[in-house]
Amino acid sequence: MSEPRVLSGLVPQAYEHALDRRALDALQKTRGLETLVRKCNEWGFERLLYVQLTGSNLRVTADSFPQLHEMLVSACTTLELPTQPQLYIGASGEMNAFTAGVEQPIVVLNSGIVDQMTDDELLFVLAHELGHIKSGHVLYYQIAEFLPLISEVIGEATFGVGALLGASLQLALLNWRRKSEFTSDRAGLLAVQDLNVALSALMKLAGLPQKYKDSVNVDDFVAQARAFEGMDNDKLSWFAKWLSTAGQTHPWTVLRAKMCLEWVDEGGYQQVLDAPHEAALLLPEGVKAFCMKCGQGLSGNEAFCTGCGKPVPEMS
């Protein structure tokens, strides 16, 4: 793969998926969210996560795993990520990667995904995780992880009322979290700048056995994704799809492929690739200012920044 072009002036609003934005708007209107953000800050959950992740995984540096480190630098440069996160390799054989930390971002690639992905596919996965950082997703991801514990504590203190609030928040968080994956897949595609690489990575995430990795045609996966799109026309199929994903943190992998294909087909991908700086000239709809700490867009009515969790008065 040729060296990807640097996307100068790229802002996350340039490639944000509309479903992500609508789900986030709904989440931010859900009662109790501000309390959860405040409790996460008060109880030091981010510090707990940092100690846990840095104490259990292998850190990637220029001297240790230099190829992965170079990949991290390349992805950060291409996407114009202002802060380079720490990168770690986890011991799990599961095909997974994740991001944590608002103050000190950390990306973890499980050894299973490092073993099974090509370098180009790994770049897509890594850039996908960086997309979560660039879009300010990490705060809410951490809240989703700790929500059951917080709801239990608040619920006991309020005779169960807090637990009920936690249930509605959990549904809203999971709904947004699934939609946010579409935005981060776009960040991955913008970093590798090769649709076939993105699709082959998604194929492996969908369960492609290592034994058959050389004999599967990406075109067949594309056809499957397009056929899956057609199921939305049937109400029963739509309801079955919604019901089966209601408790999941990620959307179906085939659906993620479909969303990438749609973005390319509709010309959105090429527009961002050709002129990444143009979106920076206008404020996104509903945004009146940006957090001076993390760059998250603000409507002007927030009590706290939805990107880093800092109270609005502390942003000046």
Contacts in CASP RR format, 6 or more apart in sequence:
PFRMAT RR
TARGET T0000
AUTHOR 0000-0000-0000
METHOD contacts of the structure
MODEL  1
MSEPRVLSGLVPQAYEHALDRRALDALQKTRGLETLVRKCNEWGFERLLY
VQLTGSNLRVTADSFPQLHEMLVSACTTLELPTQPQLYIGASGEMNAFTA
GVEQPIVVLNSGIVDQMTDDELLFVLAHELGHIKSGHVLYYQIAEFLPLI
SEVIGEATFGVGALLGASLQLALLNWRRKSEFTSDRAGLLAVQDLNVALS
ALMKLAGLPQKYKDSVNVDDFVAQARAFEGMDNDKLSWFAKWLSTAGQTH
PWTVLRAKMCLEWVDEGGYQQVLDAPHEAALLLPEGVKAFCMKCGQGLSG
NEAFCTGCGKPVPEMS
1 120 0 8 1.000
1 192 0 8 1.000
1 194 0 8 1.000
1 197 0 8 1.000
4 74 0 8 1.000
4 78 0 8 1.000
4 191 0 8 1.000
4 192 0 8 1.000
4 193 0 8 1.000
5 78 0 8 1.000
5 193 0 8 1.000
5 273 0 8 1.000
6 77 0 8 1.000
6 78 0 8 1.000
6 80 0 8 1.000
7 78 0 8 1.000
7 79 0 8 1.000
7 80 0 8 1.000
7 190 0 8 1.000
7 272 0 8 1.000
7 273 0 8 1.000
7 276 0 8 1.000
8 80 0 8 1.000
8 276 0 8 1.000
8 277 0 8 1.000
9 80 0 8 1.000
9 276 0 8 1.000
9 277 0 8 1.000
9 280 0 8 1.000
10 79 0 8 1.000
10 80 0 8 1.000
10 190 0 8 1.000
10 272 0 8 1.000
10 276 0 8 1.000
10 277 0 8 1.000
10 279 0 8 1.000
10 280 0 8 1.000
11 279 0 8 1.000
11 280 0 8 1.000
12 131 0 8 1.000
12 134 0 8 1.000
12 135 0 8 1.000
12 136 0 8 1.000
12 183 0 8 1.000
12 187 0 8 1.000
13 279 0 8 1.000
13 284 0 8 1.000
13 287 0 8 1.000
14 272 0 8 1.000
14 276 0 8 1.000
14 278 0 8 1.000
14 279 0 8 1.000
14 280 0 8 1.000
15 183 0 8 1.000
15 186 0 8 1.000
15 187 0 8 1.000
15 190 0 8 1.000
15 269 0 8 1.000
15 272 0 8 1.000
16 135 0 8 1.000
16 183 0 8 1.000
16 186 0 8 1.000
16 284 0 8 1.000
17 179 0 8 1.000
17 182 0 8 1.000
17 183 0 8 1.000
17 186 0 8 1.000
17 259 0 8 1.000
17 263 0 8 1.000
19 179 0 8 1.000
19 182 0 8 1.000
20 135 0 8 1.000
20 176 0 8 1.000
20 179 0 8 1.000
20 180 0 8 1.000
20 182 0 8 1.000
20 183 0 8 1.000
22 179 0 8 1.000
23 172 0 8 1.000
23 175 0 8 1.000
23 176 0 8 1.000
23 178 0 8 1.000
23 179 0 8 1.000
23 180 0 8 1.000
24 176 0 8 1.000
24 179 0 8 1.000
24 180 0 8 1.000
24 306 0 8 1.000
26 172 0 8 1.000
26 175 0 8 1.000
26 176 0 8 1.000
27 33 0 8 1.000
27 140 0 8 1.000
27 172 0 8 1.000
27 173 0 8 1.000
27 175 0 8 1.000
27 176 0 8 1.000
28 302 0 8 1.000
28 306 0 8 1.000
30 168 0 8 1.000
30 169 0 8 1.000
30 172 0 8 1.000
31 165 0 8 1.000
31 168 0 8 1.000
31 169 0 8 1.000
32 165 0 8 1.000
32 166 0 8 1.000
32 169 0 8 1.000
33 169 0 8 1.000
34 303 0 8 1.000
34 304 0 8 1.000
35 154 0 8 1.000
36 143 0 8 1.000
36 147 0 8 1.000
36 150 0 8 1.000
36 169 0 8 1.000
37 139 0 8 1.000
37 143 0 8 1.000
37 304 0 8 1.000
37 309 0 8 1.000
38 304 0 8 1.000
39 150 0 8 1.000
39 154 0 8 1.000
40 46 0 8 1.000
40 139 0 8 1.000
40 142 0 8 1.000
40 143 0 8 1.000
40 146 0 8 1.000
40 150 0 8 1.000
41 309 0 8 1.000
45 142 0 8 1.000
45 146 0 8 1.000
46 100 0 8 1.000
46 101 0 8 1.000
46 102 0 8 1.000
46 103 0 8 1.000
46 104 0 8 1.000
46 142 0 8 1.000
49 100 0 8 1.000
49 101 0 8 1.000
49 106 0 8 1.000
49 142 0 8 1.000
50 100 0 8 1.000
50 101 0 8 1.000
50 104 0 8 1.000
50 106 0 8 1.000
53 88 0 8 1.000
53 100 0 8 1.000
53 106 0 8 1.000
53 108 0 8 1.000
54 86 0 8 1.000
54 88 0 8 1.000
54 106 0 8 1.000
56 90 0 8 1.000
56 91 0 8 1.000
57 88 0 8 1.000
57 89 0 8 1.000
57 90 0 8 1.000
57 91 0 8 1.000
57 108 0 8 1.000
58 64 0 8 1.000
58 65 0 8 1.000
58 88 0 8 1.000
58 89 0 8 1.000
58 90 0 8 1.000
59 86 0 8 1.000
59 87 0 8 1.000
59 88 0 8 1.000
60 68 0 8 1.000
60 69 0 8 1.000
60 72 0 8 1.000
60 86 0 8 1.000
60 87 0 8 1.000
60 88 0 8 1.000
60 89 0 8 1.000
61 69 0 8 1.000
62 69 0 8 1.000
62 70 0 8 1.000
65 89 0 8 1.000
67 119 0 8 1.000
68 87 0 8 1.000
68 89 0 8 1.000
68 109 0 8 1.000
68 114 0 8 1.000
68 122 0 8 1.000
69 87 0 8 1.000
71 119 0 8 1.000
71 122 0 8 1.000
71 123 0 8 1.000
71 126 0 8 1.000
72 84 0 8 1.000
72 85 0 8 1.000
72 87 0 8 1.000
72 107 0 8 1.000
72 126 0 8 1.000
73 84 0 8 1.000
74 123 0 8 1.000
74 191 0 8 1.000
75 81 0 8 1.000
75 123 0 8 1.000
75 126 0 8 1.000
75 127 0 8 1.000
75 130 0 8 1.000
75 191 0 8 1.000
76 84 0 8 1.000
76 130 0 8 1.000
78 127 0 8 1.000
78 190 0 8 1.000
78 191 0 8 1.000
79 127 0 8 1.000
79 130 0 8 1.000
79 131 0 8 1.000
79 134 0 8 1.000
79 187 0 8 1.000
79 190 0 8 1.000
79 191 0 8 1.000
81 130 0 8 1.000
81 131 0 8 1.000
81 133 0 8 1.000
81 134 0 8 1.000
83 105 0 8 1.000
83 133 0 8 1.000
85 99 0 8 1.000
85 104 0 8 1.000
85 105 0 8 1.000
85 106 0 8 1.000
85 107 0 8 1.000
85 130 0 8 1.000
85 133 0 8 1.000
86 104 0 8 1.000
86 105 0 8 1.000
86 106 0 8 1.000
86 107 0 8 1.000
87 106 0 8 1.000
87 107 0 8 1.000
87 108 0 8 1.000
87 109 0 8 1.000
87 126 0 8 1.000
88 106 0 8 1.000
88 107 0 8 1.000
88 108 0 8 1.000
88 109 0 8 1.000
89 108 0 8 1.000
89 109 0 8 1.000
89 110 0 8 1.000
89 111 0 8 1.000
89 114 0 8 1.000
90 108 0 8 1.000
90 109 0 8 1.000
90 110 0 8 1.000
90 111 0 8 1.000
91 110 0 8 1.000
91 111 0 8 1.000
92 110 0 8 1.000
92 111 0 8 1.000
92 112 0 8 1.000
93 110 0 8 1.000
93 111 0 8 1.000
93 112 0 8 1.000
93 113 0 8 1.000
93 115 0 8 1.000
94 110 0 8 1.000
94 112 0 8 1.000
94 113 0 8 1.000
95 110 0 8 1.000
95 112 0 8 1.000
95 113 0 8 1.000
95 116 0 8 1.000
95 204 0 8 1.000
95 205 0 8 1.000
95 207 0 8 1.000
96 110 0 8 1.000
96 113 0 8 1.000
97 107 0 8 1.000
97 108 0 8 1.000
97 109 0 8 1.000
97 110 0 8 1.000
97 113 0 8 1.000
97 125 0 8 1.000
97 126 0 8 1.000
97 128 0 8 1.000
97 129 0 8 1.000
98 107 0 8 1.000
98 108 0 8 1.000
98 129 0 8 1.000
99 105 0 8 1.000
99 106 0 8 1.000
99 107 0 8 1.000
99 108 0 8 1.000
99 129 0 8 1.000
99 130 0 8 1.000
99 132 0 8 1.000
99 133 0 8 1.000
99 137 0 8 1.000
99 138 0 8 1.000
99 141 0 8 1.000
100 106 0 8 1.000
100 108 0 8 1.000
100 138 0 8 1.000
100 141 0 8 1.000
100 142 0 8 1.000
101 138 0 8 1.000
101 142 0 8 1.000
102 136 0 8 1.000
102 138 0 8 1.000
102 139 0 8 1.000
102 142 0 8 1.000
102 294 0 8 1.000
102 307 0 8 1.000
102 308 0 8 1.000
102 309 0 8 1.000
103 308 0 8 1.000
105 133 0 8 1.000
105 138 0 8 1.000
107 126 0 8 1.000
107 129 0 8 1.000
107 130 0 8 1.000
107 133 0 8 1.000
109 122 0 8 1.000
109 125 0 8 1.000
109 126 0 8 1.000
113 122 0 8 1.000
113 125 0 8 1.000
114 122 0 8 1.000
116 204 0 8 1.000
116 210 0 8 1.000
116 213 0 8 1.000
117 125 0 8 1.000
117 201 0 8 1.000
117 204 0 8 1.000
118 200 0 8 1.000
120 192 0 8 1.000
120 194 0 8 1.000
120 197 0 8 1.000
121 197 0 8 1.000
121 200 0 8 1.000
121 201 0 8 1.000
121 204 0 8 1.000
123 188 0 8 1.000
123 191 0 8 1.000
123 192 0 8 1.000
123 197 0 8 1.000
124 188 0 8 1.000
124 189 0 8 1.000
124 191 0 8 1.000
124 192 0 8 1.000
124 197 0 8 1.000
124 198 0 8 1.000
124 201 0 8 1.000
125 188 0 8 1.000
125 201 0 8 1.000
126 191 0 8 1.000
127 187 0 8 1.000
127 188 0 8 1.000
127 190 0 8 1.000
127 191 0 8 1.000
127 192 0 8 1.000
128 184 0 8 1.000
128 185 0 8 1.000
128 187 0 8 1.000
128 188 0 8 1.000
129 184 0 8 1.000
130 187 0 8 1.000
130 188 0 8 1.000
130 191 0 8 1.000
131 137 0 8 1.000
131 183 0 8 1.000
131 184 0 8 1.000
131 187 0 8 1.000
131 188 0 8 1.000
132 138 0 8 1.000
132 141 0 8 1.000
132 180 0 8 1.000
132 184 0 8 1.000
134 187 0 8 1.000
135 180 0 8 1.000
135 183 0 8 1.000
135 184 0 8 1.000
135 187 0 8 1.000
136 294 0 8 1.000
136 296 0 8 1.000
136 306 0 8 1.000
136 307 0 8 1.000
136 308 0 8 1.000
137 180 0 8 1.000
137 183 0 8 1.000
137 184 0 8 1.000
138 307 0 8 1.000
139 306 0 8 1.000
139 307 0 8 1.000
139 308 0 8 1.000
139 309 0 8 1.000
140 173 0 8 1.000
140 176 0 8 1.000
140 177 0 8 1.000
140 306 0 8 1.000
141 177 0 8 1.000
143 150 0 8 1.000
143 173 0 8 1.000
144 170 0 8 1.000
144 173 0 8 1.000
144 174 0 8 1.000
144 177 0 8 1.000
144 249 0 8 1.000
147 166 0 8 1.000
147 169 0 8 1.000
147 170 0 8 1.000
147 173 0 8 1.000
148 170 0 8 1.000
150 166 0 8 1.000
151 162 0 8 1.000
151 163 0 8 1.000
151 165 0 8 1.000
151 166 0 8 1.000
151 167 0 8 1.000
151 169 0 8 1.000
151 170 0 8 1.000
152 163 0 8 1.000
154 162 0 8 1.000
154 163 0 8 1.000
154 165 0 8 1.000
154 166 0 8 1.000
155 161 0 8 1.000
155 162 0 8 1.000
155 163 0 8 1.000
171 246 0 8 1.000
174 246 0 8 1.000
174 247 0 8 1.000
174 248 0 8 1.000
174 249 0 8 1.000
177 249 0 8 1.000
177 250 0 8 1.000
178 245 0 8 1.000
178 248 0 8 1.000
178 249 0 8 1.000
178 250 0 8 1.000
178 251 0 8 1.000
179 251 0 8 1.000
181 250 0 8 1.000
181 251 0 8 1.000
181 256 0 8 1.000
182 251 0 8 1.000
182 256 0 8 1.000
182 259 0 8 1.000
185 198 0 8 1.000
185 202 0 8 1.000
185 256 0 8 1.000
185 259 0 8 1.000
185 260 0 8 1.000
186 260 0 8 1.000
186 263 0 8 1.000
186 269 0 8 1.000
188 198 0 8 1.000
189 195 0 8 1.000
189 198 0 8 1.000
189 260 0 8 1.000
189 263 0 8 1.000
189 264 0 8 1.000
189 269 0 8 1.000
190 269 0 8 1.000
190 272 0 8 1.000
190 273 0 8 1.000
192 198 0 8 1.000
193 273 0 8 1.000
195 260 0 8 1.000
195 261 0 8 1.000
195 264 0 8 1.000
195 269 0 8 1.000
196 218 0 8 1.000
198 260 0 8 1.000
199 218 0 8 1.000
199 221 0 8 1.000
199 222 0 8 1.000
199 257 0 8 1.000
199 260 0 8 1.000
200 218 0 8 1.000
202 221 0 8 1.000
202 253 0 8 1.000
202 256 0 8 1.000
202 257 0 8 1.000
202 260 0 8 1.000
203 216 0 8 1.000
203 218 0 8 1.000
203 221 0 8 1.000
203 257 0 8 1.000
204 213 0 8 1.000
205 253 0 8 1.000
206 221 0 8 1.000
206 253 0 8 1.000
206 254 0 8 1.000
207 253 0 8 1.000
208 216 0 8 1.000
221 254 0 8 1.000
221 257 0 8 1.000
222 257 0 8 1.000
222 261 0 8 1.000
224 254 0 8 1.000
225 254 0 8 1.000
225 255 0 8 1.000
225 257 0 8 1.000
225 258 0 8 1.000
225 261 0 8 1.000
226 258 0 8 1.000
226 261 0 8 1.000
228 252 0 8 1.000
228 254 0 8 1.000
228 255 0 8 1.000
228 258 0 8 1.000
229 258 0 8 1.000
229 262 0 8 1.000
231 237 0 8 1.000
231 238 0 8 1.000
231 241 0 8 1.000
232 238 0 8 1.000
241 252 0 8 1.000
245 251 0 8 1.000
245 252 0 8 1.000
250 256 0 8 1.000
263 269 0 8 1.000
264 270 0 8 1.000
272 279 0 8 1.000
284 297 0 8 1.000
286 299 0 8 1.000
287 297 0 8 1.000
287 298 0 8 1.000
287 299 0 8 1.000
288 298 0 8 1.000
288 299 0 8 1.000
288 300 0 8 1.000
289 297 0 8 1.000
289 298 0 8 1.000
289 300 0 8 1.000
290 296 0 8 1.000
290 297 0 8 1.000
290 298 0 8 1.000
291 297 0 8 1.000
291 298 0 8 1.000
291 305 0 8 1.000
291 307 0 8 1.000
291 308 0 8 1.000
291 310 0 8 1.000
291 315 0 8 1.000
292 315 0 8 1.000
292 316 0 8 1.000
293 305 0 8 1.000
293 308 0 8 1.000
293 310 0 8 1.000
293 315 0 8 1.000
294 305 0 8 1.000
294 307 0 8 1.000
294 308 0 8 1.000
294 310 0 8 1.000
295 307 0 8 1.000
296 305 0 8 1.000
296 306 0 8 1.000
296 307 0 8 1.000
296 308 0 8 1.000
297 306 0 8 1.000
298 305 0 8 1.000
298 306 0 8 1.000
298 312 0 8 1.000
300 312 0 8 1.000
302 312 0 8 1.000
303 311 0 8 1.000
303 312 0 8 1.000
304 310 0 8 1.000
304 311 0 8 1.000
304 312 0 8 1.000
305 311 0 8 1.000
305 312 0 8 1.000
305 315 0 8 1.000
END
